[in-house]
């Protein structure tokens, strides 16, 4: 038992070292964000916000409203909603916004005539529909984004999801990060919005989601980018086009965010940054049942097999610790004397995770999530191990589509 205990604690210390790197990286990203000077309107780049949507009639309206309300020069902002073969009123809701706000249409910049069949509107709010997406088995969202970028006029592409709401300062905060031509990709913070009636399931889920985001931010700050969230990212259109868009990663269902970021970070000399501006937090909703949660996490984990090898090694080390800790929990049933080793590993794990979580929660106004941490501490390793095993197997559902293995 002593050898097994020492191995468990050694893995915990390796895990803590990794999170310590990310904690320092998060602090660096925060300092760099705070040091940025707010550019005047004349110096801001033109921006195209891309919102892929499939069967989002209940959420696309508030999402579009929030994007159109951002504090950004009107003549430098356009919004393209991509209706990905929806079976509901998603497109109709967008058209209602276009009809109710004729002032959104600005002069000039109309599309070529042969593109009008696919794109509606010539102003700040436009609609693209892609019914041909129904012929694809996977990577539908990537195709939707590529189609929007074909029509985009902005220098910077910002993406968010149709079930999200962006804050007023969002576009300006992300655009400010592109202070030099070497900055090609910017990731931003995302958090769950909790309703007063949400219970422990939603709160633990929100804490886990926030922790993943904070670790991804820290990794970017440490110049080891691996995680990003498509609900809040931006990149240069010219970089996207020069790299062939999602070519090379378009066989993967998910990954319009972090696989693209890794393609830039590890395949070019260009820079990746994290926007740690508290005014740039995009909000979305947690899933409401265990089945949806498992499918969501399987989809996220499915991307890991397509990471560069240097990142796969890091993931394997994390999974090894989660497997050892989960096995130790089970071993306590027959070997209760192993408890001191498990307690030591949990203590190391908690100290490392809180070193990332607490500063991030303070910065982004999420301290209300921290009381759920004790339960998260116990559930995190088994849950992470489960999705790490199931993710590469594929076979999940997303936006009403069954994605094959």
HUHUFEN-V635051 format. One record per pair of residues at least 12 apart in sequence whose C-alpha atoms are under 6 Angstrom apart, sorted by sequence separation. I is the first residue (numbers start at 1). GAP is how many residues later the second one is. If there is no record, write none. Layout:
i: {I I}
gap: {GAP GAP}
This chain:
i: {110 192 106 105 104 105 191 104 230 229 47 48 52 53 54 228 46 47 48 49 50 51 52 53 54 228 48 53 55 227 54 57 55 57 56 55 187 188 79 188 78 79 80 81 82 83 84 85 187 78 80 82 186 186 185 185 184 184 326 217 322 322 161 160 160 159 159 158 158 157 157 156 156 157 156 155 184 186 188 278 184 185 186 187 188 301 182 183 186 182 298 302 193 301 302 190 192 193 189 190 191 192 193 190 192 298 192 71 70 71 63 66 70 66 63 295 60 63 59 48 47 46 47 49 46 47 48 49 50 51 53 47 49 51 169 170 51 139 139 142 138 166 165 165 164 164 207 204 204 26 26 29 22 25 28 23 26 22 25 22 25 33 30 11 12 19 23 5 9 16}
gap: {12 14 17 18 19 19 19 20 27 28 29 29 29 29 29 29 30 30 30 30 30 30 30 30 30 30 31 31 31 31 32 32 33 33 34 35 41 44 45 45 46 46 46 46 46 46 46 46 46 47 47 47 47 48 49 50 51 52 56 57 59 63 70 71 72 73 74 75 76 77 78 79 80 80 81 82 86 86 86 86 87 87 87 87 87 87 88 88 88 89 89 89 90 90 90 91 91 91 92 92 92 92 92 93 93 93 94 97 98 98 99 99 99 100 101 101 102 102 104 106 107 108 108 108 109 109 109 109 109 109 109 110 110 110 110 110 111 113 114 114 115 116 117 118 119 120 162 168 172 191 192 192 193 193 193 195 195 196 196 197 197 243 246 310 333 333 333 336 336 336}
